Amino acid sequence: MIEKQPREADMAGKARADVERRVRWLPPDFSLAKASRDQLYRLGLLPPEAGLATEWEVLRNRVMDTKPAYVSAAFRFDTPFRLNKLRQGLGGVRSGSSRNWSGGCLLPNGGERFQQVVAVWQVPDAAAPPVPGGGNPPDGEYACSTWVGLDGYRRFAGSLPQLGTGQNLTVAGGVGTVKQYAWYQWWVRNEDFGPVLISGMPIAKGDFFLCMVNVISPEEVWFLMLNLSQNAFTAFGMEAPAPDAPVRGTTAEWVTERPTKLNSNVLHLLPDYARVPFEPCMARSAPDPSSAGRWRSLTGARVIRMTEQRGKPYRSVVISRARKLGARQLETSFRATP
């Protein structure tokens, strides 16, 4: 039985009320070993049916065999950043550029929609980009996040449920301080449903995280986050934050993003995050949420590079690259550009 669980939060007002009203929690004594079939279905962890990808069976067994401890996560709403849909500047059919996204995007085919997206990655560090000619980096705020999500790539899809990790770098007097965090968001165009920090989830640089978004219906998704390095996980469901903003499953994404500063349209500076391998990258498409469907590889995925406008002379430079390394492996990497 899935039950609602009231949560304490440190932000009053409409945003908190909307989240609290729409979030669905597992029982506080939940364990994967004793989970019912209905609970495993909502988490996207049912045993694979015959004919589905062997890679998914391996990944599911990895989750189930880890025997992680369930974290009844607490939310924090004082997030100092904002995540966005793709700011498009797309070029070719299989590649494109964006001011804020770098990664991979897969489109469904055959009339299907994506019902599930998952990836494993290692939480990167964050450092100030090198200064041409040497010297201390300028003081400032840098931020980037790593996530998986559904929709947000095509303009007519007005929402984007996403789950991931991130890091903020503050440089003061030439000294950098990094904060790591776990977060989720169900972004909706023209609405103020910002990212929410999952403050109860342990996270550290170098930890391996599994993040998954699973569609129950166009109006309900479930988020599963597992820290494979610290054997802890959390999971919760959420109703669509707006009645006219269902999840459509028109795209699946694996992305490194530089977020926007809160209450502005100004993008954070991108820190040197080195590289983030997403492995495996998997997305399940089906005619409807009740169908088993099929697991898709990255074959046909569009690769997105992140660019920035520079002056003197005016030009566009690539600051984060993405490349496919195999059928289920994608990598984003920072690019230092003077």
Secondary structure, 3 states (H helix, E strand, C coil): CCECCCCCCCCCCHHHHHHHHHEEECCCCCCHHHCCHHHHHHHCCCCCCCCCCHHHHHHHHHHHHHCCEECCCCEECCCCEECCCCCEECCCCCEEEECCEEEEEECCCCCCEEEEEEEEEECCCCECCCCCCCCCCCCEEEEEEEEEEECCCCCCCCEEEEEEEEEEEEEECCEEEEEEEEEEEEEECCCCCCCEEECCCCCCCCCEEEEEEEEEECCEEEEEEEECCCCEEEEEEEECCCCCCCCCCCCEEEEEECCEECCCCCECECCECCEEEECCEEEEEECCCCCCCEEECCCCCEEEEEEEEECCCCEEEEEEEEEEEECCEEEEEECCCC
